[in-house]
Amino acid sequence: MSSSFAELELNIEPLGRVSGFVDEFVEAVTPRPFFADFSRIEVTVLSGYLDCYGVPAGAVVLREGDEGSFLAILLTGRAIISKIFDDADRLLHEMSTGEMVGEMSLIDGQPRFASCVAIEPSDFAVLSREDFEALLNEHPKLGSKLLRKLLELSTARLRDATLQMLPGLLPWSA
């Protein structure tokens, strides 16, 4: 497996390519808005570039400050995203099935902005930078679509964060 995901914790279990679990993957991600524009064929092709891992409760999926080279999609179980602020670990979000984390570091290679920890046994689909580049080269239309969706997700999260920091800011009117 080409992802460094498995190196985070000793008890993370590699389960193989997601293409071996394609029906479960499709069921987990297609209800999510991120994948709404993807056909079953596109999701199936994408599954061939993802590795699947079983993660026990308490395992670190992403560690704030670590270098990042993959994104992870929650397939089963529960996980939380937190950030250290004012010397305290602050809960930012509880992930739902089909949600992803780590997309910023996948794209820019910068250190992780937050941490993600499984709060119950969970399965994650992982896209490494190496596999992402292979997808872009081997399936440029699908890779471009995924990249566009990642950009849309990042900008939506940036807008949400800005509105939370500046609650009196109103959206532009038509």
N, C-alpha and C positions, 0 to 999 in steps of 0.2 A: 504494500500500500504506500502511496506516495505522499500522504499527508503527515505532517508533524503532530497532528491531533493526538495520536496514540502515545506520544512522548510526554504528555502533560501529567498523566497519572499512571501508576503501575497497573491498576486494576481496570483499565479501559479495555474492552474486548473487541478486537476487530471482527466484523461479521461478514466482510466481503463487499463486493460492489453492490450498489443499490439496485442495479439492474436485476440482481437475483431476488429482489423484493419489490419489483416494479408495481405490482397491484397495491401493496401497502403504501408505497411512496405516492402514487397517484391519489389514493384516498386521503392521505395526510395533507398534501399540498394544494390540490385543485380547489378546495373550498376557499383558500386564502386569496385575497384580492391581488397579491403579487403575481400569482399564477393564472389569473382569470383569462388572460389573452393567450395562454399556451395551449396548444392542442395536445391530445393524449400522445400522439406520435412525438411531439417535441419534448414532452415530459419524459417519455420513454428513452429518447436519445440522450437527454440530459442525465438520466439515471446511470448511464454507462460511464459517466465522468465523476461520479460521486462514490465515496466509500462510506460504509455504514459501520457504526460503532455502538456497542452497548456500554452504558455509563451507569455506575452505581450511584445511589443517593450520596450526596456530599462531595462528589467528584468535581473538580474544577474543569470547566470546558474552555474558558478563556480567562486569562489572568491579566488584570489591569497593569499596563506598563510593559508587558512582554511584547516581543516582536510578533507580528502577525503575518501569516502566510496562508490562511484558509478562512472560509466562512462555514458556519454550521447551521443546519436546519433541524429543528426539533420534530421528530417523527412520533415518538410516544413518550409518555411521562410528563414531568414538569421541571422547569428550570427558572431561575431568577437572574436578573441582570442588576448589578449593583456597582456603585462608584464610591471611592473614598473622597469625602468632602468634610472639611473641618475636623480631621482626624477621626471620623466615624464612617463606617460602611453604610451607605444610604441605598435603600431599595429604589431602583428606577422603574423596574417593570417585571411582571411575571409573564413568562412566555407561554403562548398557546401552541398547540400542535400546528405545524406548518410554518411557524415563524422562523426567521433567521437572525443570526447574530454574527458579527465579525466581518461584515461586508466592507466596512471602511478600510480595515487593514489589508484585506485581500487586494483591494484596488491600489492603495497608496503605499503599502508596506510599512506604515508608521506603527509605533507601539499601540497596543490595545488601549482604547479609551475607557473601557469599563471591564468588569469581571462578569462571568456567567458561571453559575454553579447549579448542578442538578440537585433538586430537592426531593426527588424520588427516582428510582431506577428509570432510566430513559434511554432512548435510541436516537442517535443523531446521524444525519446524512452530511458528509463533509466534502466540500469542494476546495481542493488545494489550488494554489496559484499555478502550479505546474499543469494540473488538469484543466484549469480555466483557460490557460494559454493554448493547450491542445484543442479544447472545444472551439476557441476562436479561430484556430487554423484549419481544423477539420470540418467544421460546420459554421462558417462565417455568418450566415443569416441567423441561425439560432444563437450563436455567441453574441452577435450584435443586439439581438432582442433581449437577451439576458442582461447585457451591459446597460442597455437603455432602462430596463426595469430597476436595476441596482441604482442607477443615477436618480430615477424618480423616487425610489425609497429613501435615498440619502437626502435629497432635497426636501421631501415631505417631513422627515425627522428634523432637519435643520429649521424648517418653518415652525414646526410644533415647539421645538426648544426655544426659539426666539420669542414666540408668543407666551410661553410660560415665564420666561425671564422678564418680559415686558408686557404684563397683563393688560395694560391700558391701550396697547397698540391695536388699532382696528385694521382689518383687512381692507385692501383697496376697494373702493366702490366703483361700480360700472358707470 
